[in-house]
Amino acid sequence: MRKILEYVLAGVVAYLISRYFVFSIVLPTLNNYPRLTRVMARFPATTLFLILFLTLTLWFGWLQWDRRQLSPIYGYLVYSVYLLLLFIVLFTKASIYHAVSLNPFDFIQKNPRILLEAVLNVVYFIPLGGLYHLKASFVEMNVIALLTILGIEILQFAFYLGTFALSDILLNWIGCLIGFGLWTLAQGHFSMRTKSS
């Protein structure tokens, strides 16, 4: 009975965190981009689905953490949706197209919107760093991450989908490093072996 109450409480906490995150960060950020706002307006249940998906992701993640057993199916589902959302964010949100910014620290400003964008540029890539941890060493992860991020920036520039920005490369790479480090710390918690010898 105690375990059931713990899981119900974890579900309620996951819902509250998800609701706060969606209304405080996700929606205000997405509403800054007219293209994404128009897409979301076509689907009236977008907010509900975002909250539901995030709640279930956090709750199932907690269940696996508590049981010390990481399900590959959970990983595939979460990363499938994550990669889709990452694609949408990377290739549809830009307000300036086909530009180059060579200042790696252009995000250091007093503008709260730009600072939030910088934080999100880190957060977006934390799961990718965790994914790279599954099969890559630290050095391999750095090479793969930098090549992936560089490729994304080149595609954004080449196809008029956004700005080629050194600051994005730096922030995305930091996100990958954090994800790799977090997964390194969390890996010992689970009873499965994830890295091949």
N, C-alpha and C positions, 0 to 999 in steps of 0.2 A: 504494500500500500504506500509506503514511504517513497519508493522508486516512482510509482505512478504520479504522486503529487509533485515530485521533483521534475518529472518530464512535462507535466502540465504547466508548472511554474516556468520552466525553460521555454515552453511554447509561448506563454504570455509575454515573457521578457523579450523573446525574439520578435514578436509582433510589435511591441512598443518601440524597440530599437528600429525596426524596419519602417514603421510609420514615421517616426521622427526623422530618420535618414531621408526617406522619400520626400517628405514635405519641407524639410529644412535645407537639403542639399541637392537632391536629384532634380526635382521639379523647378526650383529657381534657376538652376544651371541650365537645364534644357530649355526653359522659357527665354533664355538669352539668344537662342538661335531660331530664327523664323522658320527655317526648313523643318527642324525637328518639331516645332510647335504645330506646324500644319499637319505633319504626320500623326502626331499624338491626338490632334483634334478629330481625326477620322476614326479613331478608336476610343469611344467614351470610357471604356473600362481600363484604360492604360494605367491609371494610378492604382486601381484595385489590384491589377495583375502584378504590378511592380512590388507592391506591399506583400501580396501573397507569395510571390516567388522568393523574395528576400527573406520573409518569415520562414518559409519551408526550408530554404537553404541553410539559414542559421540554426533552425531547430534540428534538422537532420544532421548537420555538422556537429552540434552539441551531443546528440545521441551517440554518434560514432566516437566522439572524443571520450564520452563517459564510458563507453564499452571498450575503448582501446582497440577498436577494430575499424579500419578504413575500408569501405566498400568501393571497389573499382567502378561499379555502376553509378554510384553517387558522383564520383569524380568525373566520369564521362558526361553525365547530364549537366553538372555544374559548369564544366569547361566548355561544353557545346554552346550553352546559352551565353557564357561569358565571352567566348570568341565572337559570337554573333553581335552582342552588344558592343564589344570593343570595336568591331568593324564599323558599326553604325556611328559610334562616337568619333572615331578617327577620320571617317570619310564623309560625314554629312554635317558636321557642326561648324566648320570654318566660316567666319564672316569676311575674311580677306583671302583671296585666291591668288595663286601663282606669285607669291612673294618670297623673299629670302630674308631671314634674320640671323645674322652671324654673331650676335651678342649672346653668349651662353647664360648670362644672368639678367636677361631683360624682364624677368618675372619679379625682380626685387623692386617693388614699387609700393606706394601707400594705398593703391587702389585695391579694396577688398575683393573685387571680382577677379582681378588678375592673380591675386594671391590664392584665391580659392581654385582657380584654374590650374595654378602651379601644383597645389596639393593634389588635386584630382589627377594631374598628369603623372604623379608618383603612384597614387593609389591604383589607377587603371592597370598598371603593369606589375603590381605585387603578385597577383595570381599567376602571371606568366613566368615570373621568377621561380615560383613554387613548382610549376609544371616542368621547367627546365631542370630542376633539381632531381626529378625522377630518374633521369638517365645521363646527365652531364656532370662533369667535375666542375669545380669553381672556375677554372680557367676556360673550359669549354663553354660554360654558361655565359661568361663575359663576352666571348667571341660571338656566340650565337645571338645573344641579346643585342649587342651593338650592331651586328649585321641586319637583324630583323628590324630594329628601330630605324636604322639608316635607310633600309628598303622602304619602310612605311613613309618616311619623310620625303624620299625621292618620288614615290608614287603620288603623294599628295601634291607635290610641286608639278610633276610632269603632266598629270591629268587635271590640273586646275581644281583640285579638291581641297587645297589648303596651302599653308605656308611651310617652307623648309626652314626649320628653326633649330639652331644648335641648343637652345634652352630646352626644347622638347626632347632632344636626344639625351641630354644630361638628366632631366627629370625622369624620363621613362626608364633609363638605365638604373637610376637610383631605386626606382620601384622594383625592378628585377632583382637588384641586390638585396633589398629588404625581403622580398618573397623567398629568395633562395635561403637567406639567413633564417627566416621564420620557419621554413620547412625543415631546415637542418635541426632547429631546436625542437620542433614538434615530432619529427620522425621517430625519436626514441620513445615517444609516448605510445605509439601504435604497435600492435603485435605483428604487423606484416613488414616484410623487407621490400623496399621500393627501388633501391639502387642496384644495378647489376654489377657483379664483380669485375 
